Every structure is written in C-alpha cells, then in structure tokens.
C-alpha cells in the first residue's frame, strides 16, 4: 500500500470521534468482521489508527478505498462543510430514465478528458443521493486528497449541492461534467449557502412548505398582562396587533422550525422613483443592485423581525422571496406534470 494512502487513512480515522470509529469502519465495509474483532477500540486514537492502517495494508487498500471512508465521514458530519446549491436546466422538459452506471461513466470521461490527475469516487445512498468526491491535481502534480470537492446529486431532480475546496479554474470543469453526465443543458449557482445540507434540501425539495396550507391560527394566550389602570382600548389594540403579526408570520414562514440557511443573494431590478420637479434622472432606466443576506440562521432571523418590532408585517417580498421562489418553482412543475408520479422528496 502506498505511503500517501496509509497516511490519508490514518488521518481520516483520527478525525472520527473515538466512540464512533467502529461504527464507521463497519459502514465502510472494507475490513472484514474478523479483522474488526482484532482491533482494540479502548486504546488511544493514534494507536487505533495505526492498527487500522496495518489491516488496510493486508487488504491492499488504494486511494479509492480510502476515499470511500472519507465520503462516509463527510456524509455523517456534513455540517462541517459549507454547501452551495446549483440548478441545472434543459431545453426540453421531458423526463428521462436515469441510469447510474451511465451517469458515472459520462462524469468520469468528461472530467478526465480535461484533467488527467484527478481522483473520482462515488457512493450511493438509499435516498437516491449520489455522493461524488473529487480530489484535484494539476498536469504536473498528483491529486491533493486533503482538499477535495464533494457533490451531492439526487437523481430525477435538477439540483446539485456542492462543497468545494477547489481552484476557481477547476469549478467550470466540475459543472460541465455534471451537466453532461445528467443530460442537462446548463447549470447556474442559486446563491444559497449553508453548513446545513439538509436545510438546503428542505428549501429546494419543497419539504419546508408542506404545512403552509394546513396551518390554522390560534389566539395568543398567556401574554400581554395588562396593568390594572391601562386603557382597555390600548390593551385591545396592542393584543390585536400582536395577533395580526403572529398570524401573518405563520402564513409566510409556517408553524415549524425554519431550515438553517446562512447565505443568500439575488439581483434586484426596480425603477427609481423621484419627484419629477427634482429632475434627478434624465433617463428612466431601472435601478440594479446585488442584494446579499448572511446570518447564522437567516430564515429564523427574518421571521423574528416583525415580532421584534424591527419591520412591518407582512414582511416585504424582498425578504420573503427566498423560500417562495422555491415553493413556486415546484408548483409550476407539478401543474405541468414535470415531476415523476412516484417522486418523493429525499
């Protein structure tokens, strides 16, 4: 076994919490149950990692086997990475049968035709997710296994989730390989980013919006204890206003917890309005700007604006367009019959 492979396996094992090493090695499936029985998981992690490397050497492990273990680790600890959403498009809306073998073959062929020094590893999961790990090299250097890109693609959907540790020059190569392998025409970044991969899936796969039409408002209780001498009209107005804000917030965001989104941006184009007498603009051209939002929990932050008195209710569509765009996208596709009949959100 190559020394670089042995060192990579050792470092991967060291990343795993000690009480989860055995479970993760079992998921890996490269070592037999008899070999796992020989490991002493009570010793320090460094000793465990050395013993694992020795067993892998007996099995002649190569970098592809090591890469699978790395995918398993990142699948379990996916929140350690920053994920971006990409949307693919095709000219025709017809649905095609997805062939995983054909997808892998096209992806490898396209990427390796542009860059020979690259390591590509696939792993399929039961929720129709294909995890792809790409370690990048250069024409003169071997792939750097410590800075790979991770791609999560769900078949029968146009969405791809990418966590990239890659030179900007390599990102177009990755996108081109995805478009060719999945039989789409083009791909674009949606400018939605988060550490929580599942939250991004909730947004684009519609799971976040399923309670929008089933919510029934309830009056607020246990709040607004009025002073004895308070004017009953002011008390009633305050209570009514808070109930109105609560109801509108529920209509916009739903009753459950929000998906954890950390970054979003979009292009804004609107007409500049000014007093005609001031003659500020000679030409009536639209005002264009790039709007960016970032927060440890963006949607929860937006949801709290109106109750905190920092914004009027209902919130401006400029603030709520992020979830509604995804919701409207799926409504349109459902009406056109563009989603498979047996499609289930992953």
ChimeraX attribute file (.defattr): number of C-alpha atoms within 10 A of each C-alpha:
attribute: neighborCount
match mode: 1-to-1
recipient: residues
	/A:1	15
	/A:2	11
	/A:3	9
	/A:4	12
	/A:5	21
	/A:6	22
	/A:7	15
	/A:8	18
	/A:9	24
	/A:10	22
	/A:11	16
	/A:12	17
	/A:13	25
	/A:14	18
	/A:15	13
	/A:16	15
	/A:17	11
	/A:18	15
	/A:19	11
	/A:20	11
	/A:21	19
	/A:22	17
	/A:23	9
	/A:24	17
	/A:25	19
	/A:26	13
	/A:27	14
	/A:28	17
	/A:29	12
	/A:30	17
	/A:31	17
	/A:32	12
	/A:33	11
	/A:34	8
	/A:35	12
	/A:36	15
	/A:37	10
	/A:38	11
	/A:39	16
	/A:40	12
	/A:41	17
	/A:42	10
	/A:43	10
	/A:44	11
	/A:45	19
	/A:46	13
	/A:47	16
	/A:48	20
	/A:49	23
	/A:50	18
	/A:51	16
	/A:52	22
	/A:53	21
	/A:54	15
	/A:55	19
	/A:56	21
	/A:57	16
	/A:58	11
	/A:59	13
	/A:60	11
	/A:61	19
	/A:62	16
	/A:63	19
	/A:64	15
	/A:65	17
	/A:66	22
	/A:67	26
	/A:68	21
	/A:69	21
	/A:70	21
	/A:71	20
	/A:72	17
	/A:73	20
	/A:74	15
	/A:75	16
	/A:76	10
	/A:77	11
	/A:78	18
	/A:79	14
	/A:80	12
	/A:81	17
	/A:82	17
	/A:83	25
	/A:84	22
	/A:85	21
	/A:86	18
	/A:87	15
	/A:88	20
	/A:89	15
	/A:90	13
	/A:91	8
	/A:92	8
	/A:93	12
	/A:94	9
	/A:95	12
	/A:96	9
	/A:97	7
	/A:98	12
	/A:99	11
	/A:100	14
	/A:101	8
	/A:102	11
	/A:103	17
	/A:104	19
	/A:105	11
	/A:106	19
	/A:107	21
	/A:108	17
	/A:109	15
	/A:110	18
	/A:111	23
	/A:112	16
	/A:113	10
	/A:114	13
	/A:115	15
	/A:116	16
	/A:117	18
	/A:118	22
	/A:119	21
	/A:120	20
	/A:121	20
	/A:122	17
	/A:123	14
	/A:124	14
	/A:125	10
	/A:126	7
	/A:127	11
	/A:128	15
	/A:129	16
	/A:130	19
	/A:131	22
	/A:132	22
	/A:133	24
	/A:134	24
	/A:135	21
	/A:136	24
	/A:137	19
	/A:138	13
	/A:139	11
	/A:140	8
	/A:141	10
	/A:142	14
	/A:143	18
	/A:144	16
	/A:145	21
	/A:146	13
	/A:147	13
	/A:148	22
	/A:149	19
	/A:150	23
	/A:151	21
	/A:152	23
	/A:153	20
	/A:154	18
	/A:155	18
	/A:156	15
	/A:157	17
	/A:158	17
	/A:159	22
	/A:160	24
	/A:161	23
	/A:162	24
	/A:163	21
	/A:164	21
	/A:165	18
	/A:166	17
	/A:167	9
	/A:168	9
	/A:169	8
	/A:170	17
	/A:171	13
	/A:172	12
	/A:173	16
	/A:174	19
	/A:175	21
	/A:176	17
	/A:177	22
	/A:178	25
	/A:179	20
	/A:180	17
	/A:181	20
	/A:182	23
	/A:183	16
	/A:184	16
	/A:185	13
	/A:186	15
	/A:187	19
	/A:188	13
	/A:189	16
	/A:190	15
	/A:191	13
	/A:192	22
	/A:193	24
	/A:194	26
	/A:195	20
	/A:196	18
	/A:197	25
	/A:198	17
	/A:199	19
	/A:200	22
	/A:201	19
	/A:202	19
	/A:203	22
	/A:204	23
	/A:205	20
	/A:206	18
	/A:207	16
	/A:208	22
	/A:209	19
	/A:210	11
	/A:211	15
	/A:212	15
	/A:213	9
	/A:214	9
	/A:215	13
	/A:216	11
	/A:217	13
	/A:218	9
	/A:219	12
	/A:220	13
	/A:221	7
	/A:222	6
	/A:223	8
	/A:224	12
	/A:225	8
	/A:226	13
	/A:227	9
	/A:228	7
	/A:229	6
	/A:230	9
	/A:231	10
	/A:232	12
	/A:233	9
	/A:234	11
	/A:235	15
	/A:236	12
	/A:237	11
	/A:238	13
	/A:239	18
	/A:240	14
	/A:241	14
	/A:242	19
	/A:243	18
	/A:244	15
	/A:245	19
	/A:246	20
	/A:247	21
	/A:248	17
	/A:249	21
	/A:250	18
	/A:251	17
	/A:252	17
	/A:253	21
	/A:254	20
	/A:255	16
	/A:256	11
	/A:257	10
	/A:258	18
	/A:259	22
	/A:260	22
	/A:261	24
	/A:262	21
	/A:263	19
	/A:264	18
	/A:265	15
	/A:266	16
	/A:267	9
	/A:268	12
	/A:269	12
	/A:270	10
	/A:271	10
	/A:272	12
	/A:273	11
	/A:274	10
	/A:275	8
	/A:276	8
	/A:277	6
	/A:278	7
	/A:279	9
	/A:280	11
	/A:281	12
	/A:282	6
	/A:283	7
	/A:284	9
	/A:285	11
	/A:286	12
	/A:287	11
	/A:288	12
	/A:289	11
	/A:290	9
	/A:291	11
	/A:292	11
	/A:293	13
	/A:294	16
	/A:295	15
	/A:296	13
	/A:297	15
	/A:298	18
	/A:299	22
	/A:300	16
	/A:301	13
	/A:302	17
	/A:303	20
	/A:304	13
	/A:305	15
	/A:306	19
	/A:307	16
	/A:308	9
	/A:309	11
	/A:310	10
	/A:311	13
	/A:312	12
	/A:313	18
	/A:314	16
	/A:315	17
	/A:316	10
	/A:317	10
	/A:318	10
	/A:319	12
	/A:320	16
	/A:321	13
	/A:322	16
	/A:323	19
	/A:324	14
	/A:325	13
	/A:326	17
	/A:327	19
	/A:328	13
	/A:329	13
	/A:330	16
	/A:331	13
	/A:332	12
	/A:333	12
	/A:334	13
	/A:335	9
	/A:336	10
	/A:337	13
	/A:338	13
	/A:339	18
	/A:340	11
	/A:341	8
	/A:342	6
	/A:343	9
	/A:344	11
	/A:345	14
	/A:346	14
